[in-house]
Amino acid sequence: MKLVTAIIKPFKLDDVREALTPLGIQGLTVSEVKGFGRQKGQTEIYRGAEYHVSFLPKIKIEVAVADELVDQAVETILEAAHTGKIGDGKIFISPLEGVIRIRTRETGDSAL
């Protein structure tokens, strides 16, 4: 199993969620986060004054995926979250040693 973590633009969340559903991915965790990468923030005007915003709003999606679905899930996120503009985000793939469904105590892939 792998933990796939994607940092994406907020308006792409529904697209990514809808794209992952047909793969059989039933659960994901979503967090509102702030950060910056190569775009290094942006300048905004508020009440006539210019402010430099260092951290931009992003969405962090975390989904536990069975090994055989990892490549397909990553490709799906890439397609759904892509705009072609700077700040599209990143995807991180980490090994996941185990999963336990609290309600039923199922473990491994059956707990996903």
C-alpha positions as CSV (number, residue, x, y, z in Angstrom):
1,M,0.0,0.0,0.0
2,K,1.0,3.6,-0.6
3,L,-0.1,6.9,0.8
4,V,-0.6,9.4,-2.1
5,T,-0.5,13.0,-1.0
6,A,-1.4,15.7,-3.5
7,I,-1.1,19.4,-3.0
8,I,-3.5,21.1,-5.6
9,K,-5.2,24.3,-6.4
10,P,-8.5,24.7,-4.3
11,F,-10.8,24.9,-7.3
12,K,-9.6,21.5,-8.6
13,L,-10.7,19.5,-5.6
14,D,-14.1,18.5,-7.0
15,D,-12.5,17.5,-10.3
16,V,-9.9,15.3,-8.6
17,R,-12.5,13.7,-6.3
18,E,-14.9,12.9,-9.2
19,A,-12.0,11.5,-11.2
20,L,-10.9,9.1,-8.4
21,T,-14.3,7.7,-7.7
22,P,-14.5,5.4,-10.8
23,L,-11.2,3.8,-9.7
24,G,-12.9,2.5,-6.6
25,I,-11.1,4.8,-4.3
26,Q,-13.8,5.4,-1.7
27,G,-12.1,7.6,0.9
28,L,-9.8,10.5,1.0
29,T,-8.8,13.1,3.5
30,V,-8.8,16.8,2.5
31,S,-7.1,19.6,4.4
32,E,-6.9,23.3,3.6
33,V,-3.3,24.3,3.7
34,K,-1.1,27.2,2.7
35,G,2.3,27.2,1.1
36,F,4.5,28.3,-1.8
37,G,6.8,26.7,-4.3
38,R,8.4,28.3,-7.3
39,Q,5.7,30.9,-7.6
40,K,6.9,32.4,-4.3
41,G,3.6,34.0,-3.4
42,Q,1.8,36.8,-5.0
43,T,1.1,40.5,-4.7
44,E,-2.4,41.6,-3.8
45,I,-4.1,45.0,-3.4
46,Y,-6.3,45.5,-0.4
47,R,-7.9,48.9,0.3
48,G,-5.5,50.6,-2.0
49,A,-2.4,49.2,-0.4
50,E,-0.2,46.6,-2.0
51,Y,0.6,43.5,0.1
52,H,2.9,40.6,-0.7
53,V,1.3,37.3,0.2
54,S,3.9,34.7,0.9
55,F,1.7,31.7,1.4
56,L,-1.0,30.7,-1.1
57,P,-4.1,28.7,-0.3
58,K,-3.9,25.1,-1.4
59,I,-5.7,21.8,-0.8
60,K,-3.9,18.7,0.5
61,I,-5.5,15.4,-0.5
62,E,-4.3,12.2,1.2
63,V,-5.5,8.8,0.0
64,A,-4.4,5.3,0.9
65,V,-4.1,3.2,-2.2
66,A,-3.5,-0.5,-2.9
67,D,-0.2,-1.0,-4.7
68,E,-1.9,-2.1,-8.0
69,L,-3.9,1.2,-8.1
70,V,-1.1,3.6,-7.3
71,D,0.0,4.4,-10.9
72,Q,-3.6,4.8,-12.1
73,A,-4.5,7.0,-9.1
74,V,-1.4,9.2,-9.6
75,E,-2.2,9.6,-13.4
76,T,-5.8,10.4,-12.6
77,I,-4.8,13.1,-10.1
78,L,-2.3,14.5,-12.6
79,E,-5.0,14.8,-15.3
80,A,-7.7,16.2,-13.1
81,A,-5.5,18.8,-11.2
82,H,-3.6,20.0,-14.3
83,T,-4.1,23.6,-15.5
84,G,-0.8,24.1,-17.1
85,K,-0.1,27.2,-15.0
86,I,2.4,27.7,-12.3
87,G,1.3,26.5,-8.9
88,D,-0.6,23.4,-10.1
89,G,1.0,21.5,-7.2
90,K,2.8,18.3,-6.3
91,I,2.1,14.6,-5.7
92,F,4.1,12.7,-3.1
93,I,4.0,8.9,-2.8
94,S,5.0,7.2,0.4
95,P,5.1,3.6,1.6
96,L,2.2,2.8,3.9
97,E,3.0,0.0,6.4
98,G,-0.5,-0.7,7.5
99,V,-4.1,0.3,7.7
100,I,-6.7,-0.7,10.2
101,R,-10.5,0.1,9.9
102,I,-11.4,1.0,13.5
103,R,-15.1,-0.1,13.2
104,T,-14.4,-3.6,11.9
105,R,-10.8,-4.1,12.8
106,E,-10.1,-5.1,9.2
107,T,-6.5,-4.7,8.2
108,G,-4.5,-4.2,5.0
109,D,-6.2,-3.7,1.6
110,S,-9.6,-4.8,2.9
111,A,-9.5,-1.8,5.3
112,L,-9.3,0.6,2.4
